[in-house]
Amino acid sequence: MRISRIKLLILVVMSAIGLWASGSVLVIFYTLNQQLPFCPTGTVLGINLDCGAVLSSPYSKILGVPLELLAMGYFLVNLGLVSLVAFGSQRVSDATLEILFGWRFIGIIIVPYLMFVEFFIIHAICVYCTIMHVAIIADFVVISFLLFFGKNSLFREEQEMLPAAAAGGPALQ
């Protein structure tokens, strides 16, 4: 494995949360035509919560395709790219890491638009949409930190493993 287990877990969890939220909306709201659980209606801290209003708005689809279906695709691609980074050869991993950052950049530029639509046009937010937004933002922050501020700390460095092993302790992962 090209990255540590904990770093892989963080990257997978971000996508899994977004995948769960988008899949829940697709199945429960669009397929079963039922209200979403854990999505109350009303005002909390001055914010109008109403998943139905957001998901029934004309902004919830592009050319008839629910945004949640696109979100599921986004998070599935994330999982595939993370797998290639973690388990691919050095060459595949390096190339995929650049693609992964670009892919996540696409996600991060879409979120402000979606939040603007919810807050200023629909005047309501959807808890599930917010979960997806947070997953996309956190995902982008984590990968950016690991790539740019951690000096490629996404990858296990040999130096990271040597001191513990030399001291007779377990190697860091």
C-alpha positions in Angstrom: 0.0 0.0 0.0 1.4 3.4 -1.0 -0.2 5.4 1.8 -0.7 4.8 5.4 -3.8 3.1 6.7 -5.0 6.2 8.6 -4.6 8.5 5.7 -6.3 6.1 3.4 -9.1 5.8 5.9 -9.6 9.6 6.1 -9.7 9.9 2.3 -12.2 6.9 1.9 -14.4 8.1 4.7 -14.9 11.6 3.1 -16.2 9.9 -0.1 -18.2 7.3 1.8 -20.1 9.9 3.7 -20.9 11.8 0.5 -21.9 8.6 -1.2 -24.2 7.7 1.6 -25.9 11.1 1.6 -26.4 11.2 -2.2 -27.5 7.6 -2.3 -30.0 8.2 0.5 -31.6 11.1 -1.4 -31.7 9.2 -4.6 -33.4 6.1 -3.1 -35.6 7.6 -0.5 -36.7 10.9 -2.0 -36.5 10.3 -5.8 -37.2 6.6 -6.0 -39.5 5.9 -3.1 -41.0 9.4 -3.1 -40.8 9.6 0.7 -39.5 12.3 3.1 -35.9 11.9 4.1 -35.3 10.8 7.7 -33.2 13.2 9.8 -34.3 16.1 7.7 -36.6 18.2 9.8 -38.5 21.1 8.5 -38.5 24.4 10.4 -36.0 27.1 11.4 -32.9 26.4 13.3 -30.6 29.3 14.3 -32.4 31.4 11.7 -31.8 28.9 8.9 -34.8 27.4 7.2 -34.4 23.6 7.0 -36.5 22.0 4.2 -35.0 19.1 2.2 -38.3 18.8 0.2 -38.1 22.5 -0.9 -34.5 22.1 -2.0 -34.8 18.8 -3.7 -38.1 19.8 -5.5 -36.7 23.0 -6.8 -35.8 23.5 -10.5 -32.2 23.8 -9.3 -32.1 20.2 -8.1 -31.6 18.8 -11.6 -29.5 19.4 -14.6 -31.2 18.4 -17.9 -33.6 16.2 -15.8 -30.7 14.4 -14.0 -30.8 14.8 -10.2 -27.7 16.5 -8.8 -27.5 13.6 -6.3 -26.9 11.2 -9.1 -24.0 13.4 -10.3 -22.8 13.6 -6.7 -22.8 9.8 -6.4 -20.7 9.6 -9.6 -18.4 12.2 -8.1 -17.9 10.3 -4.9 -17.5 6.9 -6.7 -14.8 8.4 -8.9 -13.1 9.8 -5.8 -13.0 6.3 -4.3 -11.6 4.8 -7.5 -8.9 7.5 -7.7 -8.0 7.0 -4.0 -7.7 3.3 -4.6 -5.3 3.9 -7.5 -3.2 6.3 -5.4 -3.0 3.8 -2.6 -2.5 0.5 -4.5 -1.2 1.5 -7.9 2.4 1.4 -9.0 4.6 4.5 -8.3 4.0 5.8 -11.8 0.2 5.2 -11.7 0.0 6.6 -8.2 1.8 9.8 -9.0 -0.3 10.5 -12.1 -3.5 9.6 -10.3 -2.7 12.0 -7.4 -2.6 14.9 -9.8 -5.9 13.8 -11.4 -7.4 13.3 -7.9 -6.5 16.9 -6.9 -8.0 18.2 -10.2 -11.1 16.1 -9.7 -11.6 17.4 -6.2 -11.0 20.9 -7.4 -14.0 20.6 -9.7 -16.1 19.6 -6.6 -14.9 22.5 -4.5 -15.8 25.1 -7.2 -19.4 23.8 -7.5 -20.2 23.9 -3.7 -20.3 27.7 -3.4 -22.8 27.9 -6.2 -25.0 25.2 -4.7 -24.9 26.9 -1.3 -25.8 30.3 -2.9 -28.8 28.7 -4.5 -30.0 27.1 -1.2 -29.5 30.3 0.9 -30.4 33.1 -1.5 -32.7 31.6 -4.1 -34.6 28.8 -2.4 -34.2 30.2 1.1 -33.8 26.7 2.6 -31.1 24.1 3.1 -31.2 20.4 2.9 -29.4 18.5 5.6 -28.3 15.8 3.1 -27.0 18.4 0.6 -25.1 20.0 3.4 -23.5 16.7 4.4 -22.4 16.3 0.8 -21.0 19.9 0.7 -19.1 19.3 3.9 -17.7 16.0 2.6 -16.5 17.7 -0.6 -15.0 20.6 1.3 -13.3 18.4 3.9 -12.1 16.1 1.2 -10.5 19.0 -0.7 -8.9 20.4 2.5 -7.5 17.0 3.5 -6.0 16.2 0.1 -4.7 19.8 -0.3 -3.1 19.7 3.1 -1.5 16.3 2.5 -0.2 17.4 -0.9 1.0 20.9 -0.3 1.5 21.5 3.4 2.6 18.0 4.4 5.3 17.9 1.7 3.6 14.9 0.0 2.9 13.4 3.4 0.2 11.4 1.7 2.9 8.9 1.0 4.7 7.0 3.6 8.3 8.1 3.7 11.0 5.6 4.3 12.4 8.0 6.9 9.1 7.8 8.7 9.4 4.1 9.1 13.2 3.8 9.8 13.6 5.5 13.2 11.0 3.4 14.9 12.2 0.2 13.3 15.8 1.0 14.2 14.8 1.5 17.8 13.2 -1.9 17.9 9.6 -0.5 17.8 6.9 -0.9 15.2 7.2 1.1 12.0 4.8 4.0 11.7 2.1 3.7 9.1 
